[in-house]
């Protein structure tokens, strides 16, 4: 029980090592090893969340070294929730992706599973660590494995998208590392709690200001906050489906978590909202991000790319809520980390099913899809309604908290942007529904007469089961949003 915090990260890390070695013995073993590693990680994350809810924050010292000299995993209610979210999504996606990996990248499947495990290890480590430099190292583990997996995608476009991500990702990581360097220069420590205690007495320091700006800029690049989003659409669109389905819901949300962690644990609200007083400027930036993401999504002809711009829009939601400067806004931002990860995962699971059967998800290729893939489309509709914010799906409740927070802060422009973006999402998704339902299959899809009965050609059962479970979870999480807020989010914020 005492070692569950370490097992969350160590299990997929060791699994990556053995999955890589298994390639030289029997490549099929890589998948089984990956499944075992992520199962252990998910179970450990669940046990840690239960323990934190019962006994409070866990302080796990790696190798027994006490902070600030040693690296500490400090797990409270916030990152316990995110750890379970990351590990469970990674596990479910692995189950759903076996057949698509076999079809897309069968000759490099073992390498893919190894990189996949390293990617998840990085995300889990980023979430669990209480050390600023260790955070940088784990972000880079996540990024380096991302670059490799994106390059395994579309042979014409993926390598260039990956290279673009490399350039911008290195810039973001460099900004963050420079910020950490300035903090170390001023405090002599890298432990988050220790740094926070020292910073509380030197808020007027220009060195601290430079460190704050550099750290935030680096994290904003990593999370693709508009206008620093240019790497995201192509990277997510042209990567293998199995990777797109895990990177889209997790990468940006974990970076939002990192931003909130730095705001709350390291720099503190007093410094951000009183000493610097940056709330209004960042909320305006988030407002522009919300609207820009929606407008750019309107012009897309490919479903996968359209969804990537909706992600840009959703990032604006969480940044705006976190920087509102009140409890309602922060509650909405934290709840939206959970909700948006599930919504995006559900959407990309459905899109993955479409790609498996259709090969392409240009909007013109989706004609008659309600008849051909009814179960996939049912999951897609549920996820779309949640993105729009239709109750009782979970997307409604986090948006409700964000709008209440905006009104309390007097940020009426942000509240208006939330409503407008929801309308834009409604237009986008109902446009897809129209194509999939009302427009018949053309002869180019091999169905002959458009008036003949449509044959159901669904994705494999393993993909459908995961897609259905995740889509239904959007309603379950929505119905229990109050419980999540009262038992996890509000106790953490207090």
C-alpha positions in Angstrom: 0.0 0.0 0.0 2.8 2.4 0.9 4.4 2.0 -2.6 1.3 2.5 -4.7 2.4 6.1 -5.6 5.7 4.8 -7.0 4.0 1.9 -8.8 1.8 4.3 -10.7 4.8 5.6 -12.6 7.3 2.7 -12.3 4.9 0.0 -13.7 4.6 1.5 -17.2 8.3 2.5 -17.1 9.4 -1.1 -16.5 6.8 -2.3 -19.0 8.3 0.0 -21.6 11.7 -1.6 -21.0 10.4 -5.1 -21.3 8.1 -4.3 -24.2 11.2 -3.0 -26.1 13.2 -6.1 -25.3 10.3 -8.3 -26.3 10.5 -7.0 -29.9 13.7 -9.0 -30.2 12.0 -12.2 -28.9 8.4 -12.2 -30.0 6.8 -8.9 -31.1 3.3 -10.0 -30.0 4.5 -10.0 -26.4 4.9 -6.2 -26.4 1.1 -5.6 -26.3 0.6 -8.0 -23.4 3.4 -6.4 -21.4 2.0 -2.9 -22.1 -1.5 -4.1 -21.0 -0.1 -5.5 -17.8 1.9 -2.4 -17.0 -1.0 0.0 -17.5 -3.4 -2.3 -15.6 -1.0 -2.2 -12.5 -0.7 1.6 -12.9 -4.5 2.1 -13.1 -5.1 -0.1 -10.1 -2.5 1.7 -8.1 -3.9 5.1 -9.1 -7.3 4.0 -7.9 -6.0 2.9 -4.6 -4.1 6.1 -4.2 -7.2 8.2 -4.9 -9.1 6.3 -2.2 -6.3 6.7 0.3 -6.0 10.4 -0.3 -9.7 10.9 0.1 -9.6 9.0 3.4 -6.3 10.2 4.9 -5.2 13.3 3.1 -2.1 14.2 1.0 0.5 11.5 0.4 4.2 12.4 0.7 6.3 9.7 -1.0 10.0 10.1 -0.9 11.9 8.5 -3.7 14.6 6.2 -2.3 13.9 7.6 1.1 15.6 10.9 0.5 13.8 13.8 2.2 13.0 17.0 0.3 14.3 19.5 -0.6 17.4 17.4 -1.4 15.4 14.3 -2.6 12.6 14.0 -5.1 9.1 13.8 -3.5 5.9 12.6 -5.0 3.3 14.8 -3.4 -0.2 13.5 -4.2 -3.3 15.4 -3.1 -6.9 15.3 -4.3 -6.2 17.2 -7.5 -3.4 15.1 -8.9 -4.8 11.9 -7.5 -7.8 12.5 -9.7 -5.7 13.3 -12.7 -3.5 10.2 -12.2 -6.5 8.0 -12.3 -7.8 9.8 -15.3 -4.5 9.5 -17.3 -3.9 5.8 -16.4 -7.4 4.7 -17.1 -7.7 6.5 -20.4 -4.3 5.1 -21.5 -5.4 1.6 -20.5 -8.8 1.8 -22.3 -7.2 3.2 -25.4 -4.7 0.4 -25.5 -7.5 -2.1 -25.4 -9.4 -0.3 -28.2 -6.3 0.2 -30.4 -4.9 -3.3 -30.8 -6.6 -3.9 -34.2 -5.9 -0.3 -35.5 -2.2 -0.6 -34.6 -2.0 -4.0 -36.3 -3.5 -2.5 -39.4 -1.7 0.9 -39.5 1.8 0.1 -38.2 2.1 -3.6 -37.9 5.7 -3.7 -38.8 6.6 -1.2 -36.0 4.0 -2.3 -33.4 6.5 -3.2 -30.8 8.3 0.2 -31.1 4.9 1.9 -30.9 3.9 0.2 -27.6 7.3 1.0 -26.1 6.9 4.7 -27.0 3.3 4.6 -25.9 4.3 3.4 -22.4 7.0 6.0 -22.1 4.5 8.7 -23.1 2.1 7.6 -20.4 5.0 7.3 -17.9 5.9 10.9 -18.6 2.4 12.1 -18.1 2.0 10.2 -14.8 5.3 11.5 -13.5 4.5 15.1 -14.5 1.2 14.7 -12.5 2.7 13.1 -9.4 6.0 14.9 -8.9 6.6 17.7 -6.4 10.0 18.7 -7.9 10.3 21.5 -10.5 13.3 20.0 -12.3 11.9 16.5 -12.2 8.8 18.0 -13.8 10.9 19.3 -16.7 12.6 15.9 -17.2 9.2 14.1 -17.3 7.7 16.7 -19.7 10.6 16.0 -22.0 10.1 12.2 -21.7 6.5 12.8 -22.8 7.4 15.1 -25.6 10.2 12.9 -27.1 8.0 9.9 -27.2 5.2 12.0 -28.8 7.6 13.1 -31.5 8.4 9.5 -32.4 4.8 8.3 -32.4 3.5 11.2 -34.5 6.2 10.4 -37.1 4.8 6.9 -37.4 1.5 8.3 -38.8 0.7 9.5 -42.3 3.8 8.8 -44.4 3.4 12.1 -46.4 2.4 14.6 -43.7 3.3 13.1 -40.3 7.1 13.5 -40.4 6.8 17.3 -41.1 4.1 17.6 -38.4 6.4 15.9 -36.0 9.3 18.1 -36.9 7.2 21.2 -36.4 6.2 19.9 -33.0 9.9 19.2 -32.2 10.9 22.8 -32.9 8.0 24.4 -30.9 8.1 21.8 -28.2 11.8 22.5 -27.6 11.2 26.2 -27.4 8.4 25.6 -24.8 10.6 23.3 -22.7 13.5 25.8 -22.8 11.3 28.6 -21.5 10.1 26.5 -18.7 13.6 25.3 -17.8 14.9 28.9 -17.8 12.1 29.8 -15.4 13.1 27.0 -13.1 16.7 28.1 -13.3 15.7 31.6 -12.2 13.7 30.1 -9.3 16.7 28.0 -8.2 18.9 31.0 -8.5 16.7 32.9 -6.1 15.6 30.1 -3.7 18.3 27.4 -3.9 15.6 24.7 -4.0 13.6 22.8 -6.5 11.0 21.2 -4.3 7.7 22.9 -4.9 6.6 23.4 -1.3 10.1 24.6 -0.3 10.2 27.1 -3.2 6.7 28.3 -2.3 7.7 29.0 1.3 10.8 31.0 0.3 8.9 32.9 -2.4 6.2 34.1 0.0 8.7 36.5 1.5 10.2 37.9 -1.8 7.2 38.6 -4.0 8.6 41.9 -5.1 11.7 40.3 -6.7 12.2 41.0 -10.4 13.9 37.5 -10.6 10.7 35.9 -9.4 8.8 37.8 -12.0 11.0 36.7 -14.8 10.8 33.1 -13.6 7.0 33.3 -13.5 6.7 34.7 -17.0 9.1 32.1 -18.4 7.5 29.1 -16.7 4.0 30.2 -17.8 5.0 30.9 -21.3 6.7 27.5 -21.6 3.6 25.7 -20.2 1.2 27.7 -22.5 3.3 26.6 -25.5 3.1 23.0 -24.3 -0.7 23.2 -23.8 -1.2 25.0 -27.2 -3.0 28.1 -25.8 -3.9 30.4 -28.8 -1.9 31.9 -30.5 0.8 29.3 -29.4 -1.2 26.5 -30.8 0.2 26.1 -34.3 1.9 22.8 -33.7 -1.2 21.0 -32.5 -3.7 20.6 -35.4 -1.3 18.8 -37.8 0.4 16.8 -35.0 -2.9 15.3 -33.8 -4.4 15.0 -37.3 -1.6 13.0 -39.0 -0.5 10.9 -36.1 -1.6 7.2 -35.9 -5.1 6.8 -34.7 -4.0 4.8 -31.7 -1.9 7.7 -30.5 -4.2 10.5 -31.5 -6.9 9.0 -29.3 -4.6 9.3 -26.2 -2.7 12.4 -26.9 -5.7 14.5 -27.7 -7.5 14.0 -24.4 -4.5 13.9 -22.2 -1.5 16.0 -23.3 -3.1 19.5 -23.1 -5.2 18.6 -20.0 -2.1 17.5 -18.1 -0.4 20.8 -19.1 -3.4 22.7 -17.8 -2.9 20.7 -14.5 0.7 21.8 -14.4 -0.3 25.4 -14.9 -2.8 25.2 -12.0 -0.2 23.4 -9.9 2.3 26.2 -10.4 -0.3 28.8 -9.7 -1.6 27.2 -6.5 1.4 25.3 -5.0 4.4 27.3 -6.2 3.6 31.0 -6.8 0.4 31.3 -4.9 -2.8 33.3 -5.5 -1.6 36.3 -3.6 1.4 36.8 -5.9 -0.6 36.1 -9.1 -3.8 38.0 -8.4 -2.6 40.8 -6.1 1.1 41.4 -6.7 1.0 40.9 -10.5 -2.8 41.5 -11.0 -2.7 39.7 -14.4 -6.2 38.2 -14.1 -7.9 40.5 -16.6 -5.2 40.2 -19.3 -5.1 36.4 -19.2 -8.9 36.0 -19.1 -9.1 38.3 -22.2 -6.4 36.0 -23.9 -8.5 33.0 -23.0 -11.6 34.6 -24.4 -9.8 35.2 -27.7 -8.6 31.6 -27.6 -12.1 30.3 -27.2 -13.5 32.3 -30.1 -10.5 31.7 -32.4 -10.6 27.9 -31.9 -14.3 27.8 -32.8 -13.9 30.0 -35.8 -10.9 28.0 -37.2 -12.9 24.8 -36.6 -15.7 26.1 -38.9 -13.4 26.2 -41.9 -12.2 22.6 -41.7 -13.2 19.9 -44.2 -11.6 17.0 -42.2 -13.4 15.7 -39.1 -10.2 14.9 -37.2 -8.7 18.4 -37.8 -12.0 20.0 -36.9 -11.8 18.3 -33.5 -8.2 19.5 -33.0 -9.4 23.1 -33.3 -12.2 22.4 -30.8 -9.4 21.3 -28.4 -7.8 24.8 -28.9 -11.2 26.2 -27.9 -11.5 24.0 -24.8 -8.0 25.0 -23.6 -9.3 28.6 -23.5 -12.1 27.4 -21.3 -9.8 26.0 -18.7 -7.2 28.8 -18.8 -9.9 31.4 -18.4 -11.5 29.6 -15.5 -8.2 29.1 -13.7 -7.3 32.8 -14.0 -10.7 34.1 -13.0 -9.5 34.7 -9.5 -12.5 33.1 -7.7 -13.4 29.6 -6.5 -16.2 29.1 -9.0 -13.9 29.7 -11.9 -11.2 27.4 -10.6 -13.8 24.8 -9.8 -15.0 24.9 -13.4 -11.4 24.7 -14.7 -10.5 21.7 -12.6 -13.8 19.9 -13.4 -13.3 20.7 -17.1 -9.9 18.9 -17.0 -11.8 15.7 -16.1 -14.8 16.4 -18.4 -12.9 17.5 -21.5 -10.5 14.6 -21.3 -13.5 12.2 -21.3 -15.3 14.1 -24.0 -12.3 14.4 -26.3 -11.5 10.7 -25.7 -15.0 9.7 -26.6 -14.9 11.8 -29.8 -11.5 10.4 -30.9 -12.6 6.8 -30.1 -15.5 7.3 -32.5 -13.3 8.9 -35.1 -10.9 6.0 -34.8 -13.7 3.6 -35.5 -14.6 5.6 -38.6 -11.0 5.6 -39.8 -10.8 1.9 -39.3 -13.7 1.3 -41.7 -13.5 4.3 -44.1 -9.7 5.0 -44.1 -10.6 8.8 -44.4 -12.7 11.1 -42.3 -13.0 14.0 -44.7 -16.6 15.3 -44.2 -17.4 14.3 -47.8 -16.6 10.7 -46.8 -19.1 10.5 -44.0 -22.3 10.2 -46.0 -24.8 7.7 -44.6 -22.7 6.8 -41.6 -25.7 6.6 -39.3 -26.9 3.6 -41.3 -23.5 2.0 -41.8 -22.0 2.5 -38.3 -25.0 3.2 -35.9 -23.2 2.3 -32.7 -20.2 4.4 -33.4 -22.4 7.3 -34.4 -24.4 6.9 -31.1 -21.2 7.4 -29.1 -20.2 10.3 -31.3 -23.5 12.0 -30.8 -23.3 11.6 -27.0 -19.8 13.1 -27.0 -20.8 15.9 -29.3 -23.7 16.8 -27.0 -21.3 16.9 -24.1 -18.9 19.3 -26.0 -21.9 21.5 -26.8 -23.0 21.5 -23.2 -26.3 19.6 -23.3 -27.5 18.4 -19.8 -27.1 15.9 -18.2 -23.8 15.3 -20.0 -20.7 16.3 -18.0 -19.8 19.2 -20.4 -22.8 21.2 -19.2 -21.8 21.3 -15.6 -18.2 22.5 -16.0 -19.4 25.2 -18.4 -22.0 26.2 -15.8 -19.3 26.7 -13.1 -17.2 28.6 -15.6 -20.1 30.9 -16.5 -20.9 31.5 -12.8 -17.3 32.3 -12.1 -17.2 34.7 -15.1 -20.3 36.6 -13.8 -18.8 36.7 -10.2 -15.6 38.2 -11.6 -17.4 40.6 -13.9 -15.8 38.9 -16.9 -18.9 39.1 -19.1 -16.9 38.8 -22.3 -15.6 35.4 -21.2 -19.2 34.2 -20.4 -20.3 35.5 -23.8 -17.4 33.6 -25.5 -18.5 30.4 -23.7 -22.0 30.7 -25.0 -20.9 31.6 -28.5 -18.4 28.7 -28.7 -21.2 26.3 -27.6 -23.3 27.6 -30.5 -20.4 27.2 -32.9 -19.9 23.7 -31.7 -23.6 23.0 -32.2 -23.3 24.3 -35.8 -20.2 22.1 -36.4 -21.6 18.9 -35.0 -25.1 19.3 -36.6 -23.3 19.8 -39.9 -21.6 16.4 -39.4 -24.9 14.9 -38.3 -26.6 16.2 -41.4 -24.0 14.6 -43.7 -24.0 11.3 -41.8 -27.8 11.0 -41.6 -29.4 12.8 -44.5 -26.9 12.4 -47.3 -26.9 8.9 -48.8 -23.8 6.8 -49.5 -22.4 7.6 -52.9 -21.4 5.0 -55.5 -17.7 5.9 -54.8 -18.0 4.2 -51.4 -18.9 1.0 -53.1 -22.6 0.8 -52.2 -24.1 1.1 -55.6 -27.6 2.5 -55.7 -28.0 5.2 -53.1 -31.6 3.9 -52.4 -30.6 0.3 -51.7 -30.4 -0.8 -48.0 -27.3 0.1 -46.2 -25.3 -2.7 -44.8 -24.1 -2.3 -41.2 -20.3 -2.4 -41.2 -19.2 -1.6 -37.7 -15.7 -1.4 -36.2 -14.5 -4.5 -34.2 -16.3 -5.3 -30.9 -13.3 -4.3 -28.7 -13.3 -0.8 -30.2 -17.1 -0.5 -29.9 -17.2 -1.6 -26.3 -14.6 0.9 -25.2 -16.3 3.7 -27.2 -19.7 2.8 -25.7 -18.4 2.7 -22.1 -16.6 6.1 -22.4 -19.6 7.7 -24.1 -21.9 6.5 -21.4 -19.5 7.7 -18.7 -20.2 11.3 -20.0 -23.7 11.0 -18.6 -22.6 9.2 -15.4 -19.9 11.8 -14.6 -22.4 14.5 -15.4 -25.0 13.1 -12.9 -22.3 12.8 -10.2 -20.7 16.2 -10.9 -21.9 17.6 -7.6 -20.3 14.6 -5.8 -17.0 15.1 -7.6 -16.9 18.8 -6.8 -17.8 18.3 -3.1 -15.5 15.4 -2.4 -12.5 16.2 -4.5 -12.3 19.7 -6.0 -13.7 21.9 -3.2 -11.7 20.2 -0.4 -8.5 20.7 -2.5 -9.2 24.4 -3.2 -9.9 25.0 0.5 
